Amino acid sequence: MKEEDIRPRGILDTFLDLANQDIPRFFTSQDREEIPCPACGGAGSPAFTKQGFGYEECAACRTLFVSPRPSAAEFQDYYQHSESAAYWASTFYRETSEARREKLWKPKARQVQEVLVGMGCAEAAVVDIGGGYGIFAEEYRLLTGREVTVIEPSRLLAGACREKHLHVVEEFLEKVRDSQLPEGKRAFVSFELFEHLHDPRVFCRQVFGLMKPGDTFLFTTLSGTGLDIRELWENSAAVSPPHHLNFFNPRSIRRFLEDVGFRVHSVTTPGKLDLDILRNNLARVRDPFWRLFLEEGRAADFAAMQNVLSQSLFSSHMMTVCVHP
Ligand SMILES: [Zn+2]
């Protein structure tokens, strides 16, 4: 898989430009809140500022996070009313959805199935938090023959899921009641949502509250200790305010989830794109070794190196599986 397959450059650049124009319109209050590390509560030190958003790194656990942080109300307004958010939900999805279905969601459905089978809970009813257009849900249903419930607060997106005959709970997570969810064992999943959360701890407590002992929670997010993010740092397209606020890492996510009350089953970094992302940003790569590798490495070297990154937990795409004990 290539970065271009799932995030075509032109469309991504337009989206990022629109977002940059939206920032001064939606994040106007000067009264932002200094926050401690969202993973461990430790003190952060300034890493860089991007589009007016300060990013700090926790000295104790190396989580990278936005602080001071604008209010939750400003983010809510931005996601509901901004041009860039509308562009993402319409043009970006329309132009990329079929490629993403093949390259991203089909493999993701297989991955989730493998994990659940490996844990002995293949029968669990899958609940997709923030399921968007329901493409994962469709693919998982196709693969396993099992229904998926989608929790999706956006009316537009919830409607798109209903058209696919998916079971939708059109609510914000905090409003979801137990009776709206399937009975029996559940596996909650959430993809590329965690990095957006205004308060990851509140979110995880809400998920925990909907789970029963033995239920699973599987989610993917960005790891701030992954290669492309570390190397490109403030120039990384993944470090994109106002969208991405939290970059936990394999160590910090584990500690954080245990603190919330989960038993962590596994933290992996099955990412495939770190080197491709660096190659697409060669002019911004500062480290002489990586410059050399990107210019002179052969296809087989790229594959081997990407494999090492994934296996050693240094890829920037992270998957965490935890259980309600
Ligand atoms: Zn920390």
Residues whose N, C-alpha, C, O or C-beta is under 5 A from the ligand:
A	BS01	ZN	C37 A39 C40 G41 G42 C58 A60 C61 R62 T63
